[in-house]
Amino acid sequence: MRHSFWDHFSGLDTPVHRLSPGVKILFVILLVLILTILPGDYISFSALPLLLLLIIILIFSRVPVKHVVKRTLVILPLIIPVIVLNSIFMESGLSHSLILSVRSFLSIFSLVLLVSVTRFSDIMKTLSRWHFPRIMIMILSFMYRYFFLLTGEMEKMIRAVKLRSGGTGGSGIFKIYSQILAILFIKSYERAERVYHAMLMRGYDGNGGLQ
Amino acid sequence: MTIVEVKNISYTYPDGIEVFKNISFKVAEGESLGIIGPNGAGKTTLLLALSGLINNSGEIIINGEIKSEKNINDIRKKISFVFQNPDDQLFMPHVEEDISFGLNKLGYSEEEINDIVKKSLNSAGLDGFELRSSHHLSLGQKKRVCLAAAFARSPEILLLDEPSNELDPGGRKELAGLIQDFKGTKLIVSHDLNMIGEICDNVMILNNSIIKAIGGSKKILSDKNLMESNSLEVPYIYR
């Protein structure tokens, strides 16, 4: 199974990695807040300095630029339709769209940088210390834990389809993939029940707390 | 002294299939009971019933307490369950968090929990695995982490569902050794009849909703007619 880990470089030993997780999380929260609150005109002035700041941190962290940029670009499928629709239906839609893209790109960039320089468990521990709702921490932990497992299961099913269909393509392929998604949903549901049983056996009360 | 007493329990799946009907048995403190039978005989369901994860009819008495909705949480504190698929059991991102999950509610301080995590990992031969991500581990390592998590709760009763399933011979041998080292009461569901023969004092055959036989391991496992009539075979150690 092929895995691409979000926090692949979080175990490096650099000054950025050694910084307290709390400081790093606060920095990112502050940055995202600034990007969200600042009016559009100010964004055009502050975007470049903020990007430079993030790049300096990136250089000091020794995390490959390609790793961060590649993961930041996952935002593109969400941004492109917004840009296109804004440009068509809104007056001065293009400038609005550009500002929105800058806000989104820098926010995601800073988040990807955060998980690249901080162990996931340290982020969770810090959030827990800050009394972040336990149920949210558990959901984040489960996302991290089961994302790879579910993508692995999906890969296995796609491989089986390819092997038994003599390759991909054909008119029925979308139907097959939608069926795969449905099976993945059922499998995930059943797994959730088994995980819940395992949690109950170790004191989980079903409401985000422990008995 | 009896630690587990099952009196006339029955369970039917929501689709109407009856898994077991009026079964009764006792397990003594410190005993190792192997539960065997063909696929679909209800072995895993029986373990789920013992730990209160499904609602069955009849009575289950754990350490003198009749299992009910009121006391199920107290009963679960005495039981550790090792599930068949470690990916269902290791639900936290890192090994350390998984082993320490729920320990604070057993009355341990943070220092004690750190100590327990280290000792449990050491007993499972996994020193230094605290910060490893669960999805980075091999199946054998995952199974051992599951055992470490089970040991960490210092249970009186250990329930194991197919512990050696899919393991290579080396991994299976290591795991069997770890299970054998646990001195409490063990109920082991498995198709690995050699391991059952090595570890268990007694064996129970479950088939067609009823207990077909219960008794000493050697007596049951070496009975060719009995084993074959229940879609099983005599393990190598008794041939």
Interface residues (C-beta under 8 A of the other chain):
Chain A: H3 F5 R119 F120 S121 M124 S141 F142 Y144 R145 Y146 F148 L149 R191 R194 V195 H197 A198 M199 L200 M201 R202 G203 Y204 L210 Q211
Chain B: L48 S51 L53 N73 R76 K77 I79 S80 F81 F83 N85 D87 D88 Q89 L90 F91 M92 P93 H94 E96 E97 F101 G102 N104 K105 L106 L131 S133 S134 H135 A149 R153
